[in-house]
């Protein structure tokens, strides 16, 4: 069977190991009432992009005046490069629609 990719800890290792992957930074605004932990769990477990091998890396809670809840989650991910990486926000909104207000 083909070897599966080892987990990647840092973006440096990511870039060094695979030039075909790109890093993506995303701002996710929660539906009011959703906790940061709940939002992170939903996005990191539910949002997949099969043929792009989307992987989630880090996240942080950020104060956000434009968010109904007053905060948003900023997260980093990586996926195979195809030039349309910004479409990941539509994947987030579709896959985690019950907790995501907008991405």
Backbone as CSV, one residue per row, in Angstrom:
resi,resn,N_x,N_y,N_z,CA_x,CA_y,CA_z,C_x,C_y,C_z
1,UNK,0.846,-1.213,0.000,0.000,0.000,0.000,0.871,1.249,0.000
2,UNK,0.386,2.343,-0.565,1.205,3.567,-0.587,1.402,4.112,0.813
3,UNK,2.524,4.726,1.027,2.799,5.321,2.330,1.912,6.539,2.515
4,UNK,1.341,6.670,3.704,0.559,7.874,3.963,1.507,8.960,4.441
5,UNK,1.121,10.191,4.206,1.988,11.299,4.606,2.089,11.368,6.118
6,UNK,3.277,11.607,6.649,3.396,11.799,8.091,2.760,13.130,8.476
7,UNK,2.300,13.248,9.718,1.753,14.546,10.124,2.840,15.613,10.070
8,UNK,2.449,16.793,9.668,3.407,17.888,9.517,3.189,18.891,10.643
9,UNK,4.251,19.202,11.369,4.116,20.083,12.526,4.227,21.551,12.155
10,UNK,5.172,21.865,11.302,5.412,23.280,11.039,5.270,23.566,9.562
11,UNK,5.037,24.816,9.264,4.928,25.182,7.862,6.266,25.038,7.156
12,UNK,7.362,25.190,7.905,8.680,25.009,7.290,8.819,23.590,6.759
13,UNK,8.446,22.619,7.585,8.537,21.224,7.168,7.585,20.977,6.005
14,UNK,6.433,21.619,6.075,5.437,21.466,5.021,6.002,21.924,3.686
15,UNK,6.591,23.112,3.692,7.137,23.649,2.443,8.318,22.833,1.964
16,UNK,9.160,22.407,2.906,10.356,21.665,2.516,9.977,20.326,1.905
17,UNK,8.913,19.718,2.424,8.597,18.357,2.019,7.765,18.306,0.745
18,UNK,6.998,19.339,0.479,6.034,19.207,-0.606,5.702,20.563,-1.211
19,UNK,6.256,20.824,-2.363,6.045,22.117,-3.015,4.674,22.225,-3.674
20,UNK,3.954,21.129,-3.730,2.661,21.195,-4.409,1.548,21.605,-3.453
21,UNK,1.884,21.777,-2.169,0.878,22.195,-1.193,0.979,23.689,-0.951
22,UNK,-0.150,24.293,-0.662,-0.172,25.713,-0.336,-0.817,25.906,1.024
23,UNK,-0.356,26.910,1.725,-0.949,27.259,3.017,-2.131,28.184,2.779
24,UNK,-3.160,28.003,3.585,-4.362,28.820,3.480,-4.678,29.363,4.870
25,UNK,-4.935,30.652,4.955,-5.361,31.252,6.224,-6.829,31.645,6.084
26,UNK,-7.626,31.281,7.069,-9.062,31.496,6.976,-9.588,32.158,8.247
27,UNK,-10.514,33.106,8.071,-11.230,33.715,9.197,-12.626,33.130,9.190
28,UNK,-13.022,32.539,10.310,-14.333,31.910,10.404,-15.156,32.619,11.475
29,UNK,-16.297,33.165,11.074,-17.184,33.867,11.997,-18.255,32.890,12.479
30,UNK,-18.392,32.738,13.805,-19.347,31.750,14.320,-20.786,32.233,14.281
31,UNK,-21.697,31.283,14.273,-23.102,31.579,14.516,-23.205,31.992,15.991
32,UNK,-23.980,33.036,16.319,-24.082,33.455,17.724,-24.458,32.293,18.641
33,UNK,-23.762,32.212,19.776,-24.029,31.159,20.740,-23.068,29.986,20.653
34,UNK,-22.327,29.903,19.557,-21.369,28.813,19.394,-20.079,29.157,20.146
35,UNK,-19.529,28.180,20.844,-18.266,28.411,21.556,-17.096,28.249,20.600
36,UNK,-15.952,28.812,21.013,-14.749,28.667,20.202,-14.389,27.185,20.038
37,UNK,-14.450,26.444,21.149,-14.105,25.020,21.096,-15.061,24.271,20.159
38,UNK,-16.345,24.625,20.241,-17.323,23.978,19.382,-17.084,24.290,17.915
39,UNK,-16.766,25.549,17.647,-16.502,25.961,16.271,-15.257,25.253,15.738
40,UNK,-14.203,25.237,16.543,-12.958,24.606,16.115,-13.170,23.117,15.843
41,UNK,-13.867,22.453,16.762,-14.097,21.013,16.590,-14.871,20.730,15.305
42,UNK,-15.923,21.516,15.064,-16.746,21.289,13.878,-15.943,21.519,12.591
43,UNK,-15.231,22.648,12.556,-14.483,22.970,11.334,-13.363,21.958,11.105
44,UNK,-12.608,21.655,12.173,-11.440,20.787,12.000,-11.826,19.343,11.717
45,UNK,-13.014,18.914,12.167,-13.390,17.517,11.927,-14.303,17.346,10.720
46,UNK,-15.156,18.334,10.444,-16.146,18.160,9.379,-15.710,18.667,8.016
47,UNK,-14.878,19.696,8.009,-14.560,20.321,6.726,-13.441,19.549,6.048
48,UNK,-13.792,18.887,4.971,-12.820,18.119,4.201,-12.914,18.545,2.746
49,UNK,-11.843,18.281,2.039,-11.816,18.589,0.615,-11.036,17.451,-0.010
50,UNK,-11.751,16.337,-0.225,-11.126,15.064,-0.528,-9.992,15.092,-1.528
51,UNK,-10.263,15.590,-2.736,-9.234,15.505,-3.770,-8.128,16.532,-3.574
52,UNK,-8.311,17.456,-2.626,-7.266,18.459,-2.368,-6.453,18.130,-1.132
53,UNK,-6.824,17.059,-0.420,-6.060,16.644,0.760,-5.918,17.804,1.744
54,UNK,-7.046,18.417,2.065,-7.047,19.548,2.991,-6.651,19.089,4.389
55,UNK,-5.714,19.801,5.015,-5.313,19.507,6.386,-5.388,20.784,7.218
56,UNK,-5.938,20.648,8.411,-6.001,21.780,9.338,-4.776,21.761,10.241
57,UNK,-4.263,22.945,10.586,-3.048,23.025,11.379,-3.271,23.740,12.706
58,UNK,-3.403,25.042,12.657,-3.500,25.803,13.896,-4.725,26.705,13.863
59,UNK,-5.155,27.125,15.061,-6.250,28.091,15.125,-6.064,28.965,16.351
60,UNK,-6.703,30.130,16.305,-6.700,31.014,17.467,-7.987,31.827,17.454
61,UNK,-8.373,32.246,18.632,-9.574,33.074,18.771,-9.143,34.537,18.676
62,UNK,-9.812,35.292,17.843,-9.448,36.692,17.627,-10.651,37.600,17.864
63,UNK,-10.410,38.730,18.513,-11.458,39.736,18.665,-11.837,40.254,17.281
64,UNK,-13.131,40.350,17.026,-13.584,40.700,15.677,-14.829,41.580,15.773
65,UNK,-14.655,42.860,15.489,-15.765,43.806,15.602,-16.865,43.533,14.580
66,UNK,-16.526,42.859,13.485,-17.516,42.591,12.442,-18.303,41.313,12.686
67,UNK,-17.953,40.590,13.736,-18.642,39.341,14.035,-19.786,39.589,15.005
68,UNK,-20.958,38.968,14.781,-22.089,39.144,15.715,-21.724,38.715,17.137
69,UNK,-20.793,37.769,17.269,-20.399,37.280,18.597,-19.232,38.067,19.187
70,UNK,-18.653,38.966,18.392,-17.531,39.756,18.884,-16.174,39.088,18.716
71,UNK,-16.176,37.884,18.145,-14.905,37.190,17.912,-15.024,36.314,16.677
72,UNK,-13.898,35.896,16.172,-13.865,34.940,15.082,-12.674,34.016,15.299
73,UNK,-12.639,32.939,14.547,-11.529,32.001,14.632,-10.659,32.173,13.402
74,UNK,-9.386,32.387,13.641,-8.433,32.436,12.548,-7.714,31.098,12.528
75,UNK,-7.658,30.461,11.382,-7.008,29.159,11.326,-6.180,29.007,10.071
76,UNK,-5.218,28.121,10.171,-4.365,27.827,9.036,-4.612,26.394,8.597
77,UNK,-4.535,26.214,7.298,-4.707,24.896,6.711,-3.767,24.808,5.519
78,UNK,-3.690,23.639,4.948,-2.940,23.499,3.707,-3.681,22.525,2.814
79,UNK,-3.472,22.689,1.519,-4.110,21.794,0.571,-3.271,21.746,-0.693
80,UNK,-3.589,20.815,-1.559,-2.882,20.713,-2.822,-3.167,21.959,-3.659
81,UNK,-2.153,22.450,-4.310,-2.278,23.707,-5.038,-2.978,23.509,-6.377
82,UNK,-4.056,24.245,-6.566,-4.738,24.234,-7.857,-5.067,25.644,-8.326
83,UNK,-4.709,26.639,-7.535,-4.986,28.013,-7.924,-6.338,28.528,-7.481
84,UNK,-7.168,27.666,-6.864,-8.492,28.120,-6.423,-8.671,27.867,-4.929
85,UNK,-7.552,28.019,-4.199,-7.576,27.674,-2.779,-8.583,28.490,-1.980
86,UNK,-8.910,29.700,-2.468,-9.864,30.528,-1.722,-11.245,29.887,-1.655
87,UNK,-11.501,28.907,-2.502,-12.793,28.219,-2.466,-12.986,27.424,-1.180
88,UNK,-11.919,27.288,-0.401,-12.044,26.563,0.872,-13.096,27.215,1.762
89,UNK,-13.293,28.531,1.630,-14.300,29.175,2.482,-15.695,28.639,2.175
90,UNK,-15.952,28.293,0.929,-17.260,27.728,0.582,-17.403,26.325,1.163
91,UNK,-16.292,25.585,1.221,-16.322,24.263,1.845,-16.648,24.398,3.330
92,UNK,-16.039,25.388,3.970,-16.282,25.592,5.403,-17.747,25.939,5.638
93,UNK,-18.261,26.878,4.848,-19.648,27.309,5.038,-20.627,26.180,4.762
94,UNK,-20.291,25.296,3.814,-21.199,24.197,3.476,-21.106,23.053,4.483
95,UNK,-19.872,22.704,4.876,-19.674,21.520,5.720,-20.020,21.773,7.191
96,UNK,-19.848,23.014,7.631,-20.070,23.329,9.049,-21.124,24.427,9.189
97,UNK,-22.166,24.332,8.351,-23.132,25.440,8.256,-23.882,25.702,9.568
98,UNK,-23.986,24.699,10.449,-24.738,24.943,11.675,-23.953,25.743,12.710
99,UNK,-22.634,25.902,12.512,-21.863,26.688,13.480,-21.176,27.882,12.823
100,UNK,-21.105,27.901,11.493,-20.386,28.963,10.803,-21.360,29.998,10.238
101,UNK,-21.174,31.244,10.655,-21.974,32.355,10.127,-21.430,32.742,8.757
102,UNK,-20.122,32.949,8.677,-19.474,33.202,7.387,-17.999,32.880,7.527
103,UNK,-17.387,32.617,6.377,-15.953,32.344,6.363,-15.312,33.176,5.270
